[in-house]
């Protein structure tokens, strides 16, 4: 059985001077819009708040 994939994932910055997430591999997720282990329907927008890795 193939698990559903989420395609509507938005990345946002919590940093004051780095306001756009351009290379996600250089960022660390600090918050998410849905609680861990919560169930969301496929098609739901998921927002990940990030901070720039040093």
N, C-alpha and C positions, 0 to 999 in steps of 0.2 A: 504494500500500500504506500503510495506516494503522499507525503504530507503537503498541505497547501503552502504556497509561497506568498509572502507579503510583498507587494510591489509599491505601495504608497507609503514610503518611509521618508520623513523629512528630517533634515539635520539642521539644528539651530545652534548658535553660539551664545554662551553666557559671558564671554569675554568683552571687555570694554573697547579694546582697540582692534581685536581680530573679530570682525562681525560676520564673516561668511566662512562656512566650512567648504574649502576648495579641495583639499586632499584629505579625505576622511582618515587615512592611515596615520596622519600626524595629529589626530585629536583623540581625546578620551571622553567617553560618555559619562555624564554625571547625574543625569535624570532621564526618566522615560515617561511618556504620557499615560501608560497603563502599568498597573502594579505587576510585579514579577508573578509568574504562574497564573495570571488572570487570563481568561479566555476572551478573545476578540474575534469578530467575524472577519472572514477574508474580505478585503476591500476597505477595511477600516484604516484610516490614516494613523500612523504611528509616528510620534515626534520624539526624537532623541536630542537632548540638550547636551552640548559638548563644551570642553575647554581645550585650548591648544596645548599640546604636549611640549614640554621644554626640551 
